[in-house]
Amino acid sequence: MLRRLRRPALVLAPALLAVSLTACGEDEGPGTASGDELERLEAVEVTGEVGEAIDVEWEGRMTATEVETETLVEGDGEEVATGDKILAHIWIGNGYTESEAYSTYENGQPETITVSDDLSPVFADAFEGQTLGSRVAVTASADEAFGEAGNPQLNIANKDSVLVVMDLVEEYEEPKPKDVPPGRLPNLRVGPDGPVGFDFSGVPKPEADGELLRHVLREGKGKGVTQTSTIKANYLGMVHGAKKPFDESYSGQPAEFSLTQVVPGWTYGLSGLKVGSRVLLSIPPDLGYGDQAQGDIPAGSTLYFVVDIISAK
């Protein structure tokens, strides 16, 4: 339950952003295009304000080979550098079928992208020499953009052409937990073997755009936890007003996992604490599961956790 899950669009991001190393045979794709073949941006018209809705009109089937980048709108922000974390909207189109393959614009939630050598060439080129506030278009063949396999996850065959439009919205600011008194969070109910749930009496229903709240019930004296630590922990999680936890480990065995592989509220909420600590967390939807329902967790839920940090490495 603690694995890092995101909104449906964002689930695709790690796979589509990374360099593809999987080989496959020649696949020309299920062409359904109706227009003439046109080179790169001659085949398409892109309109709309940077960071807002995007409108893409195809004039014909797009042809492209090596990766080429064109700045459609030059922003007036800072120049992007390697290692920066950037909030960016992404639109990906299949130039062979003249269709949208992926977009973050519909849900209004840009991706957080770390500019690094791990990005596939089609994304790496989109950042090189660009400034925040820019809109950039990248064209390429799918094998040049994503590797020899193309991107089957997006239904882009390896010999299709690809159009990527990216709005470099702003630099990402990491959320910081707000340490609050216990009255801001539900009371913890504890049984003979440890926590069994929360009492939400007197705790108002959380706002969808709430903050990451934290209260340390017991401060440990062990090793400090970082955002990249692998920790062993016992935990229990509930949503507001629930009668029982949606997940817990106290009745079984502690869980071990990297803080790079869990919901962001855990990554930022536990970072800086010490082994031996017991902490309460209130995680807003954008740092939890967003608008994606997960089992007994409704979409748009604030997540309440108690976490006992047993070890870290």
LOKOLLUM-910292 format. One record per residue (C-alpha): z, x, y; chain; residue in one letter. Coordinates in pm, 1 decimal, padded with zeros to 6 digits. Each point is the difference from the previous one (the first is absolute). Example, Ala and Ser with C-alpha at 12.3 -4.5 7.8 and 13.67 -1.06 7.14 Angstrom:
2
+----------+----------+----------+--------+--------+
|        z |        x |        y | chaine | residu |
+----------+----------+----------+--------+--------+
|  00780.0 |  01230.0 | -00450.0 |      A |      A |
| -00066.0 |  00137.0 |  00344.0 |      A |      S |
+----------+----------+----------+--------+--------+
This chain:
313
+----------+----------+----------+--------+--------+
|        z |        x |        y | chaine | residu |
+----------+----------+----------+--------+--------+
|  00000.0 |  00000.0 |  00000.0 |      A |      M |
|  00055.9 |  00293.8 |  00233.3 |      A |      L |
| -00347.6 |  00148.2 | -00031.9 |      A |      R |
| -00193.1 |  00014.3 |  00324.6 |      A |      R |
| -00196.2 | -00324.3 |  00023.1 |      A |      L |
| -00200.1 | -00103.7 |  00304.3 |      A |      R |
| -00212.6 | -00282.6 |  00126.7 |      A |      R |
| -00314.3 | -00058.4 | -00208.8 |      A |      P |
| -00222.2 |  00197.4 |  00237.9 |      A |      A |
|  00238.5 |  00291.4 |  00024.8 |      A |      L |
|  00036.0 |  00035.9 | -00375.0 |      A |      V |
| -00351.1 |  00145.9 | -00001.9 |      A |      L |
|  00065.2 |  00267.2 |  00258.8 |      A |      A |
|  00127.3 |  00297.5 | -00205.6 |      A |      P |
| -00293.8 | -00022.3 | -00241.2 |      A |      A |
| -00271.4 | -00052.6 |  00256.5 |      A |      L |
|  00128.6 |  00264.3 |  00242.1 |      A |      L |
|  00039.2 |  00279.5 | -00251.6 |      A |      A |
| -00264.0 |  00238.3 | -00128.5 |      A |      V |
| -00159.6 | -00143.1 | -00315.0 |      A |      S |
| -00046.9 |  00243.9 | -00288.7 |      A |      L |
| -00119.3 | -00240.5 | -00272.0 |      A |      T |
| -00361.6 |  00038.6 | -00106.2 |      A |      A |
| -00230.0 | -00279.0 | -00112.1 |      A |      C |
| -00366.4 | -00063.9 | -00070.7 |      A |      G |
| -00268.5 | -00107.8 |  00241.8 |      A |      E |
|  00074.1 | -00355.8 |  00115.7 |      A |      D |
| -00224.8 | -00155.3 |  00260.0 |      A |      E |
|  00228.1 | -00301.3 |  00051.0 |      A |      G |
| -00066.7 | -00375.4 | -00002.6 |      A |      P |
| -00226.8 | -00010.0 |  00303.5 |      A |      G |
| -00016.3 | -00332.6 |  00179.3 |      A |      T |
| -00123.4 |  00121.5 |  00337.6 |      A |      A |
| -00280.7 | -00190.5 |  00167.9 |      A |      S |
| -00098.2 |  00218.6 |  00295.9 |      A |      G |
| -00211.8 |  00312.4 |  00044.5 |      A |      D |
|  00146.7 |  00343.7 | -00061.6 |      A |      E |
|  00135.7 |  00154.6 |  00318.7 |      A |      L |
|  00165.4 |  00334.3 |  00058.8 |      A |      E |
|  00375.6 |  00007.4 |  00054.7 |      A |      R |
|  00118.2 | -00190.2 |  00310.0 |      A |      L |
| -00349.6 | -00136.4 |  00063.8 |      A |      E |
|  00083.9 | -00241.0 | -00281.7 |      A |      A |
|  00309.3 | -00149.5 |  00156.6 |      A |      V |
|  00156.7 | -00123.1 |  00324.3 |      A |      E |
|  00376.7 |  00033.9 |  00045.0 |      A |      V |
|  00176.3 | -00193.0 |  00277.9 |      A |      T |
|  00355.1 | -00095.7 |  00095.4 |      A |      G |
|  00288.7 |  00159.7 |  00188.6 |      A |      E |
|  00165.3 |  00309.2 | -00146.3 |      A |      V |
|  00303.2 | -00098.5 | -00206.0 |      A |      G |
| -00095.2 | -00367.5 | -00007.6 |      A |      E |
| -00252.1 | -00209.4 | -00193.1 |      A |      A |
| -00317.7 |  00173.3 | -00106.9 |      A |      I |
| -00342.2 | -00158.3 | -00042.4 |      A |      D |
| -00260.1 |  00174.6 | -00215.0 |      A |      V |
| -00358.1 | -00130.3 | -00008.2 |      A |      E |
| -00246.6 |  00153.6 | -00244.1 |      A |      W |
| -00358.5 |  00047.1 |  00113.2 |      A |      E |
| -00117.0 |  00129.6 | -00337.3 |      A |      G |
|  00090.3 |  00211.7 | -00298.8 |      A |      R |
|  00159.9 |  00326.7 |  00114.0 |      A |      M |
| -00111.6 |  00338.3 | -00125.0 |      A |      T |
|  00217.8 |  00309.8 |  00029.5 |      A |      A |
|  00057.5 |  00327.1 | -00183.2 |      A |      T |
|  00243.8 |  00260.4 |  00130.8 |      A |      E |
|  00305.3 | -00101.5 |  00204.1 |      A |      V |
| -00071.8 | -00055.4 |  00370.5 |      A |      E |
|  00243.8 | -00117.1 |  00267.7 |      A |      T |
| -00069.0 | -00176.3 |  00328.2 |      A |      E |
|  00255.1 | -00094.2 |  00264.2 |      A |      T |
| -00066.6 | -00358.8 |  00103.9 |      A |      L |
|  00285.3 | -00018.2 |  00252.4 |      A |      V |
|  00178.6 |  00308.8 |  00131.0 |      A |      E |
|  00373.1 | -00053.1 |  00047.8 |      A |      G |
|  00208.8 |  00152.2 |  00275.6 |      A |      D |
|  00296.1 |  00097.7 | -00218.9 |      A |      G |
|  00109.7 |  00332.4 | -00148.1 |      A |      E |
| -00231.4 |  00190.9 | -00229.5 |      A |      E |
|  00074.8 | -00053.0 | -00367.8 |      A |      V |
|  00123.2 |  00308.3 | -00186.9 |      A |      A |
|  00051.5 |  00087.0 | -00365.9 |      A |      T |
|  00337.8 | -00124.3 | -00116.9 |      A |      G |
|  00011.3 | -00291.7 |  00244.1 |      A |      D |
|  00085.3 | -00345.8 | -00128.3 |      A |      K |
| -00235.9 | -00252.3 |  00156.2 |      A |      I |
| -00009.0 | -00378.8 |  00001.1 |      A |      L |
| -00364.4 | -00087.6 | -00059.2 |      A |      A |
| -00198.1 | -00313.6 | -00074.7 |      A |      H |
| -00261.2 |  00052.5 | -00269.8 |      A |      I |
| -00317.2 | -00194.2 | -00076.7 |      A |      W |
| -00219.6 |  00106.8 | -00290.1 |      A |      I |
| -00342.4 | -00142.7 | -00069.6 |      A |      G |
| -00248.9 |  00040.3 | -00282.7 |      A |      N |
| -00327.5 |  00082.7 |  00173.3 |      A |      G |
| -00205.9 | -00075.3 | -00309.2 |      A |      Y |
|  00127.2 | -00355.6 | -00048.9 |      A |      T |
|  00063.2 | -00045.1 |  00375.8 |      A |      E |
|  00351.4 | -00128.5 | -00067.2 |      A |      S |
|  00360.9 |  00063.4 |  00091.9 |      A |      E |
|  00196.0 |  00188.5 | -00265.7 |      A |      A |
|  00336.4 |  00046.5 |  00171.0 |      A |      Y |
|  00168.9 | -00079.7 |  00330.5 |      A |      S |
|  00343.3 |  00019.9 |  00159.6 |      A |      T |
| -00099.8 | -00205.1 |  00305.2 |      A |      Y |
|  00059.6 | -00344.3 | -00151.7 |      A |      E |
|  00374.6 |  00039.8 | -00050.0 |      A |      N |
|  00049.8 |  00198.8 |  00320.4 |      A |      G |
|  00178.3 |  00280.7 | -00184.5 |      A |      Q |
| -00153.8 |  00346.4 |  00050.0 |      A |      P |
|  00041.5 |  00269.7 | -00262.8 |      A |      E |
|  00230.7 |  00297.3 |  00045.3 |      A |      T |
| -00212.5 |  00305.2 | -00077.7 |      A |      I |
|  00110.3 |  00361.3 | -00013.1 |      A |      T |
| -00282.4 |  00225.4 |  00117.1 |      A |      V |
| -00035.4 |  00264.1 | -00271.4 |      A |      S |
| -00235.6 |  00173.1 | -00240.6 |      A |      D |
|  00087.5 | -00264.5 | -00259.6 |      A |      D |
| -00220.5 | -00256.1 |  00175.1 |      A |      L |
| -00348.0 | -00056.7 | -00134.1 |      A |      S |
| -00275.4 |  00143.2 |  00224.4 |      A |      P |
| -00095.6 | -00339.0 |  00143.0 |      A |      V |
|  00352.7 | -00042.4 |  00140.5 |      A |      F |
|  00069.0 |  00364.0 |  00083.7 |      A |      A |
| -00311.3 |  00010.8 |  00219.2 |      A |      D |
|  00107.7 | -00316.8 |  00180.0 |      A |      A |
|  00303.6 |  00180.3 |  00143.3 |      A |      F |
| -00146.6 |  00341.7 |  00080.0 |      A |      E |
| -00007.5 |  00057.6 |  00376.1 |      A |      G |
|  00082.4 | -00364.4 |  00076.8 |      A |      Q |
|  00250.5 | -00142.5 |  00246.8 |      A |      T |
|  00236.8 | -00293.8 | -00038.6 |      A |      L |
| -00154.5 | -00326.2 |  00112.6 |      A |      G |
| -00342.9 |  00093.0 | -00138.4 |      A |      S |
| -00226.2 | -00202.1 | -00228.0 |      A |      R |
| -00189.6 |  00219.0 | -00243.1 |      A |      V |
| -00282.7 | -00083.9 | -00240.1 |      A |      A |
| -00071.2 |  00213.0 | -00305.6 |      A |      V |
| -00309.2 | -00038.5 | -00218.2 |      A |      T |
| -00074.3 |  00165.7 | -00331.6 |      A |      A |
| -00113.0 | -00056.8 | -00353.5 |      A |      S |
|  00287.2 | -00114.9 | -00220.5 |      A |      A |
|  00002.0 |  00316.1 | -00208.6 |      A |      D |
|  00028.1 |  00210.7 |  00316.3 |      A |      E |
|  00269.0 | -00231.2 |  00140.7 |      A |      A |
|  00221.0 | -00049.4 | -00304.4 |      A |      F |
| -00120.4 |  00241.1 | -00266.9 |      A |      G |
| -00233.9 | -00027.4 | -00296.6 |      A |      E |
|  00146.9 | -00332.3 | -00113.4 |      A |      A |
| -00054.5 | -00177.5 |  00329.5 |      A |      G |
|  00280.5 | -00254.2 |  00034.7 |      A |      N |
| -00000.3 | -00256.6 | -00283.5 |      A |      P |
|  00323.7 | -00146.4 |  00136.5 |      A |      Q |
| -00198.2 | -00118.9 |  00302.2 |      A |      L |
| -00311.8 | -00087.5 | -00202.3 |      A |      N |
| -00186.1 |  00289.2 |  00160.5 |      A |      I |
| -00228.3 |  00177.5 | -00246.4 |      A |      A |
| -00050.6 |  00374.4 |  00028.6 |      A |      N |
| -00353.6 | -00029.1 |  00141.2 |      A |      K |
|  00078.5 | -00277.2 |  00249.0 |      A |      D |
|  00027.7 |  00081.8 |  00369.2 |      A |      S |
|  00333.4 | -00038.5 |  00175.7 |      A |      V |
|  00101.5 | -00092.0 |  00352.7 |      A |      L |
|  00358.3 |  00066.7 |  00109.9 |      A |      V |
|  00123.3 | -00118.9 |  00339.0 |      A |      V |
|  00342.5 |  00123.1 |  00108.2 |      A |      M |
|  00204.8 | -00085.0 |  00308.0 |      A |      D |
|  00250.6 |  00278.5 |  00067.2 |      A |      L |
|  00258.6 | -00230.5 |  00151.3 |      A |      V |
|  00301.3 |  00220.0 |  00067.7 |      A |      E |
|  00229.4 |  00264.0 | -00141.8 |      A |      E |
|  00239.7 | -00132.0 | -00263.1 |      A |      Y |
|  00366.8 | -00000.3 |  00094.8 |      A |      E |
|  00231.4 |  00011.7 | -00299.1 |      A |      E |
|  00253.9 | -00282.5 | -00000.5 |      A |      P |
|  00362.8 |  00102.9 |  00033.9 |      A |      K |
|  00280.6 | -00201.7 | -00160.4 |      A |      P |
|  00239.0 | -00168.4 |  00239.9 |      A |      K |
|  00359.4 |  00056.7 | -00109.7 |      A |      D |
|  00191.5 | -00324.9 |  00048.4 |      A |      V |
|  00353.2 | -00131.0 | -00064.6 |      A |      P |
|  00054.1 | -00185.5 | -00330.5 |      A |      P |
| -00001.6 | -00338.1 |  00174.6 |      A |      G |
| -00376.4 |  00030.6 |  00054.0 |      A |      R |
| -00060.7 |  00004.4 | -00375.1 |      A |      L |
|  00109.1 | -00224.8 | -00290.1 |      A |      P |
|  00329.1 |  00061.3 | -00178.2 |      A |      N |
| -00029.6 |  00189.5 | -00325.2 |      A |      L |
|  00139.8 | -00172.2 | -00309.6 |      A |      R |
|  00138.3 |  00247.6 | -00251.5 |      A |      V |
|  00092.2 | -00058.7 | -00365.2 |      A |      G |
|  00173.2 |  00220.1 | -00259.5 |      A |      P |
| -00316.7 |  00204.6 | -00058.0 |      A |      D |
| -00117.1 |  00023.7 |  00359.2 |      A |      G |
| -00192.8 | -00212.7 |  00251.5 |      A |      P |
| -00120.3 | -00337.8 | -00126.5 |      A |      V |
| -00151.6 | -00155.9 |  00311.7 |      A |      G |
|  00021.9 | -00086.3 |  00368.4 |      A |      F |
|  00175.2 | -00280.6 |  00183.5 |      A |      D |
| -00229.6 | -00109.5 |  00282.6 |      A |      F |
|  00254.1 | -00233.5 |  00163.9 |      A |      S |
| -00021.7 |  00036.4 |  00375.9 |      A |      G |
| -00302.7 |  00229.3 | -00013.7 |      A |      V |
| -00290.4 | -00161.1 |  00192.1 |      A |      P |
| -00343.5 | -00018.9 | -00153.7 |      A |      K |
| -00175.5 |  00326.2 |  00086.9 |      A |      P |
| -00294.9 |  00021.8 |  00236.9 |      A |      E |
| -00333.3 |  00102.5 | -00149.2 |      A |      A |
| -00028.2 |  00287.1 |  00249.1 |      A |      D |
|  00359.1 |  00118.2 | -00038.8 |      A |      G |
|  00128.8 |  00356.2 |  00000.5 |      A |      E |
|  00097.4 |  00227.1 | -00287.0 |      A |      L |
|  00379.0 | -00042.0 | -00009.4 |      A |      L |
|  00247.5 |  00223.7 | -00180.0 |      A |      R |
|  00374.9 |  00009.4 | -00057.2 |      A |      H |
|  00163.0 |  00281.9 | -00197.0 |      A |      V |
|  00286.7 | -00143.7 | -00205.2 |      A |      L |
|  00095.5 |  00334.8 | -00147.4 |      A |      R |
| -00115.4 |  00337.5 |  00128.6 |      A |      E |
| -00072.7 |  00257.4 | -00265.8 |      A |      G |
|  00065.9 |  00371.7 |  00011.8 |      A |      K |
| -00289.6 |  00124.7 | -00207.6 |      A |      G |
| -00350.5 |  00122.8 |  00068.7 |      A |      K |
| -00193.0 | -00155.3 |  00285.8 |      A |      G |
| -00289.0 | -00233.4 | -00081.4 |      A |      V |
| -00344.3 |  00052.2 |  00156.4 |      A |      T |
| -00309.0 | -00221.2 |  00011.9 |      A |      Q |
| -00150.6 |  00196.0 | -00289.1 |      A |      T |
|  00313.3 |  00021.1 | -00219.3 |      A |      S |
|  00005.4 | -00124.9 | -00355.9 |      A |      T |
|  00323.2 | -00190.6 | -00038.2 |      A |      I |
|  00200.2 | -00165.7 | -00275.1 |      A |      K |
|  00163.4 | -00319.4 |  00121.0 |      A |      A |
|  00152.1 | -00331.7 | -00093.0 |      A |      N |
| -00117.0 | -00290.2 |  00212.8 |      A |      Y |
| -00005.8 | -00376.8 |  00040.5 |      A |      L |
| -00243.4 | -00202.8 |  00208.1 |      A |      G |
| -00006.0 | -00359.5 |  00125.1 |      A |      M |
| -00184.9 | -00210.2 |  00254.0 |      A |      V |
|  00180.5 | -00212.1 |  00258.0 |      A |      H |
|  00171.3 | -00303.2 | -00149.6 |      A |      G |
| -00084.0 |  00087.0 | -00361.0 |      A |      A |
|  00245.8 | -00085.5 | -00276.2 |      A |      K |
| -00068.6 |  00307.8 | -00207.8 |      A |      K |
| -00156.5 |  00346.8 |  00036.8 |      A |      P |
| -00373.2 |  00046.6 | -00044.4 |      A |      F |
|  00075.5 |  00341.8 | -00148.1 |      A |      D |
|  00302.9 |  00217.7 | -00077.4 |      A |      E |
|  00098.8 |  00300.6 | -00210.8 |      A |      S |
|  00381.0 | -00026.3 | -00012.5 |      A |      Y |
| -00005.5 | -00192.8 | -00327.3 |      A |      S |
| -00222.8 |  00265.4 | -00158.5 |      A |      G |
| -00091.4 |  00356.5 |  00084.8 |      A |      Q |
| -00052.2 |  00169.2 |  00338.1 |      A |      P |
| -00359.8 |  00038.2 |  00111.9 |      A |      A |
| -00164.2 |  00330.4 |  00094.8 |      A |      E |
| -00297.6 |  00010.4 |  00236.3 |      A |      F |
| -00155.4 |  00184.3 |  00289.9 |      A |      S |
|  00055.8 | -00142.8 |  00347.5 |      A |      L |
| -00374.4 |  00047.0 |  00055.3 |      A |      T |
| -00065.9 | -00270.7 | -00262.8 |      A |      Q |
|  00220.8 | -00286.1 |  00118.0 |      A |      V |
| -00017.6 | -00256.0 |  00279.0 |      A |      V |
|  00013.1 |  00172.1 |  00341.3 |      A |      P |
|  00335.9 | -00162.7 |  00081.5 |      A |      G |
|  00156.7 |  00207.9 | -00275.4 |      A |      W |
| -00179.0 |  00317.6 |  00109.0 |      A |      T |
|  00123.1 | -00024.3 |  00358.9 |      A |      Y |
|  00328.0 | -00180.7 | -00069.6 |      A |      G |
|  00132.8 |  00252.5 | -00251.7 |      A |      L |
| -00129.4 |  00315.4 |  00167.2 |      A |      S |
|  00282.0 |  00195.3 |  00164.2 |      A |      G |
|  00274.6 | -00138.9 | -00224.1 |      A |      L |
|  00194.6 |  00209.4 | -00249.9 |      A |      K |
|  00039.3 | -00024.8 | -00373.0 |      A |      V |
|  00303.0 | -00213.6 | -00080.3 |      A |      G |
| -00069.5 | -00250.6 |  00277.4 |      A |      S |
| -00003.3 | -00377.0 | -00041.5 |      A |      R |
| -00218.8 | -00169.7 |  00259.4 |      A |      V |
| -00112.8 | -00349.0 |  00095.3 |      A |      L |
| -00358.6 | -00042.8 |  00118.8 |      A |      L |
| -00183.4 | -00287.4 |  00166.3 |      A |      S |
| -00372.2 |  00072.2 | -00030.8 |      A |      I |
| -00247.1 | -00206.2 |  00208.1 |      A |      P |
| -00326.2 | -00115.4 | -00162.0 |      A |      P |
| -00219.1 |  00268.8 |  00155.7 |      A |      D |
|  00214.6 |  00267.5 | -00166.7 |      A |      L |
|  00028.8 | -00193.8 | -00325.9 |      A |      G |
| -00266.1 | -00205.7 | -00175.1 |      A |      Y |
| -00158.0 | -00151.0 |  00312.0 |      A |      G |
| -00182.9 | -00326.4 | -00056.2 |      A |      D |
| -00043.5 |  00065.1 | -00371.9 |      A |      Q |
|  00227.1 | -00205.5 | -00230.2 |      A |      A |
|  00163.4 |  00196.4 | -00280.6 |      A |      Q |
|  00146.5 | -00201.4 | -00285.0 |      A |      G |
|  00312.9 | -00170.6 |  00137.1 |      A |      D |
| -00059.3 |  00152.0 |  00344.1 |      A |      I |
| -00193.6 | -00237.2 |  00230.1 |      A |      P |
| -00263.9 |  00141.7 |  00229.6 |      A |      A |
|  00137.2 |  00113.1 |  00335.9 |      A |      G |
|  00353.3 |  00057.0 | -00128.3 |      A |      S |
|  00268.5 |  00222.6 |  00148.7 |      A |      T |
|  00156.3 |  00197.4 | -00286.0 |      A |      L |
|  00374.9 |  00063.1 | -00023.0 |      A |      Y |
|  00118.3 |  00290.1 | -00215.2 |      A |      F |
|  00315.0 |  00181.1 | -00095.7 |      A |      V |
| -00075.7 |  00352.8 | -00122.5 |      A |      V |
|  00228.8 |  00257.7 | -00160.7 |      A |      D |
| -00158.8 |  00347.6 |  00024.4 |      A |      I |
|  00102.7 |  00189.6 | -00312.8 |      A |      I |
| -00208.7 |  00317.6 |  00028.2 |      A |      S |
| -00293.6 |  00148.6 |  00189.8 |      A |      A |
| -00242.7 |  00284.7 | -00054.9 |      A |      K |
+----------+----------+----------+--------+--------+
